[in-house]
Amino acid sequence: MDSEINRRRFLGGLVKIVATGLTFGGIVGCYKKEDSAETIIEKEESYVVSDFSNDSDKVLMARMLYGEARSCSRNERIAVGYSVINRVNDGKRWNGGDVRSVILKPKQYSCFNQGDPNLEKIKNPDMRFFYDCLISAGAVLDGRYSQLNKGQTHYFNPKHANPSWKAEMKRIGKIGGSVHVFYRED
């Protein structure tokens, strides 16, 4: 019950922010001034899914960013997002030919893997963090912040992994003060 009350307070405050035209982490871009708290709650609930079949590229990328980099800075999330775009454009069909196929390719973005603890989280994201992932996904898909695109196709967090694939790739390094280390296929 407390979480429902807190959610409505948060969303009520969000409606006030939207109505006044102020920005709060870019959230205004997700809503119109006339949106009510109930409309926002309805939109929030539309991100709860059992599969990803009805997700747009933007929502699917936002889920990937949420699962892979939600606690990172916006610049780092955008750098992670560009790994998808670079795979789409690398001409290697085994990587996938579009945003959806790249993101959902098995064993590529771990948050989509069966058994990964983030899989359930990306199906029912915490909206306090997911909205910023939507904004970051939109920025990547629109080609904004291209200075964060260094050709990266892969990345990992050295605190949590030391993948063997890195020996076969060109190291780019950290991008924009990131925790993740980025690589690209040659």
SEBA-301521 format. One record per residue (C-alpha): residue number from 1; x, y, z. Coordinates in steps of 0.5 Angstrom, whole numbers, plus 500, padded with zeros to 3 digits. Layout:
N
<r><nr>NUM</nr><east>X</east><north>Y</north><up>Z</up></r>
...
//
This chain:
186
<r><nr>1</nr><east>500</east><north>500</north><up>500</up></r>
<r><nr>2</nr><east>506</east><north>505</north><up>502</up></r>
<r><nr>3</nr><east>509</east><north>504</north><up>495</up></r>
<r><nr>4</nr><east>502</east><north>505</north><up>491</up></r>
<r><nr>5</nr><east>502</east><north>512</north><up>495</up></r>
<r><nr>6</nr><east>509</east><north>514</north><up>494</up></r>
<r><nr>7</nr><east>508</east><north>512</north><up>487</up></r>
<r><nr>8</nr><east>502</east><north>517</north><up>486</up></r>
<r><nr>9</nr><east>506</east><north>522</north><up>490</up></r>
<r><nr>10</nr><east>511</east><north>522</north><up>485</up></r>
<r><nr>11</nr><east>507</east><north>522</north><up>479</up></r>
<r><nr>12</nr><east>503</east><north>527</north><up>482</up></r>
<r><nr>13</nr><east>509</east><north>531</north><up>483</up></r>
<r><nr>14</nr><east>511</east><north>529</north><up>476</up></r>
<r><nr>15</nr><east>505</east><north>532</north><up>473</up></r>
<r><nr>16</nr><east>506</east><north>539</north><up>476</up></r>
<r><nr>17</nr><east>513</east><north>539</north><up>473</up></r>
<r><nr>18</nr><east>510</east><north>537</north><up>466</up></r>
<r><nr>19</nr><east>504</east><north>542</north><up>467</up></r>
<r><nr>20</nr><east>509</east><north>548</north><up>469</up></r>
<r><nr>21</nr><east>514</east><north>546</north><up>463</up></r>
<r><nr>22</nr><east>520</east><north>545</north><up>468</up></r>
<r><nr>23</nr><east>525</east><north>539</north><up>466</up></r>
<r><nr>24</nr><east>526</east><north>534</north><up>471</up></r>
<r><nr>25</nr><east>532</east><north>529</north><up>468</up></r>
<r><nr>26</nr><east>528</east><north>530</north><up>461</up></r>
<r><nr>27</nr><east>522</east><north>527</north><up>463</up></r>
<r><nr>28</nr><east>518</east><north>533</north><up>460</up></r>
<r><nr>29</nr><east>519</east><north>530</north><up>453</up></r>
<r><nr>30</nr><east>515</east><north>524</north><up>455</up></r>
<r><nr>31</nr><east>509</east><north>527</north><up>457</up></r>
<r><nr>32</nr><east>504</east><north>533</north><up>454</up></r>
<r><nr>33</nr><east>502</east><north>538</north><up>459</up></r>
<r><nr>34</nr><east>495</east><north>536</north><up>459</up></r>
<r><nr>35</nr><east>497</east><north>529</north><up>462</up></r>
<r><nr>36</nr><east>494</east><north>527</north><up>468</up></r>
<r><nr>37</nr><east>497</east><north>523</north><up>474</up></r>
<r><nr>38</nr><east>492</east><north>517</north><up>471</up></r>
<r><nr>39</nr><east>495</east><north>518</north><up>464</up></r>
<r><nr>40</nr><east>502</east><north>518</north><up>467</up></r>
<r><nr>41</nr><east>500</east><north>512</north><up>471</up></r>
<r><nr>42</nr><east>497</east><north>508</north><up>465</up></r>
<r><nr>43</nr><east>503</east><north>510</north><up>461</up></r>
<r><nr>44</nr><east>507</east><north>507</north><up>466</up></r>
<r><nr>45</nr><east>503</east><north>500</north><up>466</up></r>
<r><nr>46</nr><east>504</east><north>500</north><up>459</up></r>
<r><nr>47</nr><east>511</east><north>498</north><up>460</up></r>
<r><nr>48</nr><east>510</east><north>492</north><up>464</up></r>
<r><nr>49</nr><east>510</east><north>486</north><up>459</up></r>
<r><nr>50</nr><east>511</east><north>479</north><up>459</up></r>
<r><nr>51</nr><east>515</east><north>479</north><up>452</up></r>
<r><nr>52</nr><east>518</east><north>484</north><up>448</up></r>
<r><nr>53</nr><east>514</east><north>483</north><up>442</up></r>
<r><nr>54</nr><east>510</east><north>489</north><up>442</up></r>
<r><nr>55</nr><east>516</east><north>494</north><up>444</up></r>
<r><nr>56</nr><east>518</east><north>499</north><up>439</up></r>
<r><nr>57</nr><east>526</east><north>500</north><up>438</up></r>
<r><nr>58</nr><east>526</east><north>506</north><up>443</up></r>
<r><nr>59</nr><east>523</east><north>502</north><up>448</up></r>
<r><nr>60</nr><east>527</east><north>496</north><up>447</up></r>
<r><nr>61</nr><east>533</east><north>500</north><up>447</up></r>
<r><nr>62</nr><east>531</east><north>503</north><up>453</up></r>
<r><nr>63</nr><east>530</east><north>496</north><up>457</up></r>
<r><nr>64</nr><east>537</east><north>494</north><up>454</up></r>
<r><nr>65</nr><east>540</east><north>500</north><up>457</up></r>
<r><nr>66</nr><east>536</east><north>499</north><up>464</up></r>
<r><nr>67</nr><east>538</east><north>492</north><up>464</up></r>
<r><nr>68</nr><east>545</east><north>494</north><up>463</up></r>
<r><nr>69</nr><east>547</east><north>501</north><up>465</up></r>
<r><nr>70</nr><east>541</east><north>504</north><up>469</up></r>
<r><nr>71</nr><east>546</east><north>506</north><up>475</up></r>
<r><nr>72</nr><east>551</east><north>509</north><up>470</up></r>
<r><nr>73</nr><east>551</east><north>516</north><up>468</up></r>
<r><nr>74</nr><east>547</east><north>519</north><up>462</up></r>
<r><nr>75</nr><east>553</east><north>519</north><up>458</up></r>
<r><nr>76</nr><east>555</east><north>512</north><up>459</up></r>
<r><nr>77</nr><east>548</east><north>509</north><up>458</up></r>
<r><nr>78</nr><east>548</east><north>513</north><up>451</up></r>
<r><nr>79</nr><east>555</east><north>510</north><up>450</up></r>
<r><nr>80</nr><east>552</east><north>503</north><up>451</up></r>
<r><nr>81</nr><east>546</east><north>504</north><up>447</up></r>
<r><nr>82</nr><east>551</east><north>506</north><up>441</up></r>
<r><nr>83</nr><east>554</east><north>499</north><up>441</up></r>
<r><nr>84</nr><east>547</east><north>497</north><up>438</up></r>
<r><nr>85</nr><east>547</east><north>502</north><up>433</up></r>
<r><nr>86</nr><east>554</east><north>500</north><up>431</up></r>
<r><nr>87</nr><east>553</east><north>493</north><up>430</up></r>
<r><nr>88</nr><east>547</east><north>495</north><up>426</up></r>
<r><nr>89</nr><east>551</east><north>498</north><up>421</up></r>
<r><nr>90</nr><east>557</east><north>494</north><up>421</up></r>
<r><nr>91</nr><east>555</east><north>490</north><up>416</up></r>
<r><nr>92</nr><east>556</east><north>483</north><up>419</up></r>
<r><nr>93</nr><east>549</east><north>480</north><up>419</up></r>
<r><nr>94</nr><east>551</east><north>475</north><up>424</up></r>
<r><nr>95</nr><east>550</east><north>481</north><up>429</up></r>
<r><nr>96</nr><east>543</east><north>483</north><up>427</up></r>
<r><nr>97</nr><east>541</east><north>487</north><up>421</up></r>
<r><nr>98</nr><east>536</east><north>492</north><up>425</up></r>
<r><nr>99</nr><east>536</east><north>495</north><up>432</up></r>
<r><nr>100</nr><east>531</east><north>489</north><up>435</up></r>
<r><nr>101</nr><east>535</east><north>483</north><up>432</up></r>
<r><nr>102</nr><east>541</east><north>486</north><up>435</up></r>
<r><nr>103</nr><east>538</east><north>487</north><up>442</up></r>
<r><nr>104</nr><east>535</east><north>480</north><up>442</up></r>
<r><nr>105</nr><east>540</east><north>476</north><up>439</up></r>
<r><nr>106</nr><east>542</east><north>471</north><up>444</up></r>
<r><nr>107</nr><east>547</east><north>472</north><up>449</up></r>
<r><nr>108</nr><east>549</east><north>479</north><up>447</up></r>
<r><nr>109</nr><east>546</east><north>483</north><up>452</up></r>
<r><nr>110</nr><east>546</east><north>479</north><up>458</up></r>
<r><nr>111</nr><east>539</east><north>482</north><up>461</up></r>
<r><nr>112</nr><east>535</east><north>479</north><up>456</up></r>
<r><nr>113</nr><east>538</east><north>472</north><up>457</up></r>
<r><nr>114</nr><east>534</east><north>467</north><up>461</up></r>
<r><nr>115</nr><east>536</east><north>466</north><up>468</up></r>
<r><nr>116</nr><east>539</east><north>473</north><up>468</up></r>
<r><nr>117</nr><east>536</east><north>477</north><up>475</up></r>
<r><nr>118</nr><east>535</east><north>483</north><up>470</up></r>
<r><nr>119</nr><east>530</east><north>480</north><up>466</up></r>
<r><nr>120</nr><east>525</east><north>480</north><up>470</up></r>
<r><nr>121</nr><east>527</east><north>487</north><up>472</up></r>
<r><nr>122</nr><east>527</east><north>490</north><up>464</up></r>
<r><nr>123</nr><east>520</east><north>487</north><up>464</up></r>
<r><nr>124</nr><east>517</east><north>491</north><up>469</up></r>
<r><nr>125</nr><east>522</east><north>497</north><up>470</up></r>
<r><nr>126</nr><east>522</east><north>502</north><up>476</up></r>
<r><nr>127</nr><east>519</east><north>508</north><up>472</up></r>
<r><nr>128</nr><east>524</east><north>513</north><up>477</up></r>
<r><nr>129</nr><east>530</east><north>510</north><up>473</up></r>
<r><nr>130</nr><east>526</east><north>507</north><up>466</up></r>
<r><nr>131</nr><east>524</east><north>514</north><up>464</up></r>
<r><nr>132</nr><east>531</east><north>517</north><up>463</up></r>
<r><nr>133</nr><east>533</east><north>510</north><up>460</up></r>
<r><nr>134</nr><east>527</east><north>512</north><up>455</up></r>
<r><nr>135</nr><east>531</east><north>519</north><up>454</up></r>
<r><nr>136</nr><east>537</east><north>516</north><up>453</up></r>
<r><nr>137</nr><east>535</east><north>511</north><up>448</up></r>
<r><nr>138</nr><east>531</east><north>516</north><up>444</up></r>
<r><nr>139</nr><east>538</east><north>520</north><up>444</up></r>
<r><nr>140</nr><east>542</east><north>514</north><up>441</up></r>
<r><nr>141</nr><east>536</east><north>513</north><up>436</up></r>
<r><nr>142</nr><east>536</east><north>520</north><up>434</up></r>
<r><nr>143</nr><east>544</east><north>520</north><up>433</up></r>
<r><nr>144</nr><east>545</east><north>526</north><up>438</up></r>
<r><nr>145</nr><east>551</east><north>526</north><up>442</up></r>
<r><nr>146</nr><east>555</east><north>522</north><up>437</up></r>
<r><nr>147</nr><east>561</east><north>525</north><up>440</up></r>
<r><nr>148</nr><east>560</east><north>519</north><up>445</up></r>
<r><nr>149</nr><east>560</east><north>514</north><up>439</up></r>
<r><nr>150</nr><east>567</east><north>511</north><up>438</up></r>
<r><nr>151</nr><east>565</east><north>505</north><up>434</up></r>
<r><nr>152</nr><east>564</east><north>501</north><up>440</up></r>
<r><nr>153</nr><east>560</east><north>494</north><up>439</up></r>
<r><nr>154</nr><east>562</east><north>491</north><up>446</up></r>
<r><nr>155</nr><east>563</east><north>493</north><up>453</up></r>
<r><nr>156</nr><east>564</east><north>490</north><up>460</up></r>
<r><nr>157</nr><east>564</east><north>492</north><up>467</up></r>
<r><nr>158</nr><east>571</east><north>490</north><up>470</up></r>
<r><nr>159</nr><east>568</east><north>490</north><up>477</up></r>
<r><nr>160</nr><east>564</east><north>484</north><up>474</up></r>
<r><nr>161</nr><east>567</east><north>481</north><up>468</up></r>
<r><nr>162</nr><east>573</east><north>479</north><up>465</up></r>
<r><nr>163</nr><east>570</east><north>476</north><up>458</up></r>
<r><nr>164</nr><east>575</east><north>472</north><up>454</up></r>
<r><nr>165</nr><east>572</east><north>476</north><up>447</up></r>
<r><nr>166</nr><east>576</east><north>482</north><up>449</up></r>
<r><nr>167</nr><east>583</east><north>479</north><up>446</up></r>
<r><nr>168</nr><east>580</east><north>478</north><up>439</up></r>
<r><nr>169</nr><east>577</east><north>486</north><up>439</up></r>
<r><nr>170</nr><east>580</east><north>493</north><up>439</up></r>
<r><nr>171</nr><east>580</east><north>496</north><up>446</up></r>
<r><nr>172</nr><east>577</east><north>503</north><up>445</up></r>
<r><nr>173</nr><east>577</east><north>504</north><up>453</up></r>
<r><nr>174</nr><east>573</east><north>508</north><up>457</up></r>
<r><nr>175</nr><east>568</east><north>513</north><up>454</up></r>
<r><nr>176</nr><east>565</east><north>520</north><up>458</up></r>
<r><nr>177</nr><east>568</east><north>518</north><up>464</up></r>
<r><nr>178</nr><east>565</east><north>511</north><up>464</up></r>
<r><nr>179</nr><east>565</east><north>505</north><up>469</up></r>
<r><nr>180</nr><east>565</east><north>500</north><up>463</up></r>
<r><nr>181</nr><east>571</east><north>499</north><up>458</up></r>
<r><nr>182</nr><east>569</east><north>499</north><up>451</up></r>
<r><nr>183</nr><east>571</east><north>495</north><up>445</up></r>
<r><nr>184</nr><east>570</east><north>494</north><up>437</up></r>
<r><nr>185</nr><east>570</east><north>488</north><up>433</up></r>
<r><nr>186</nr><east>575</east><north>489</north><up>427</up></r>
//
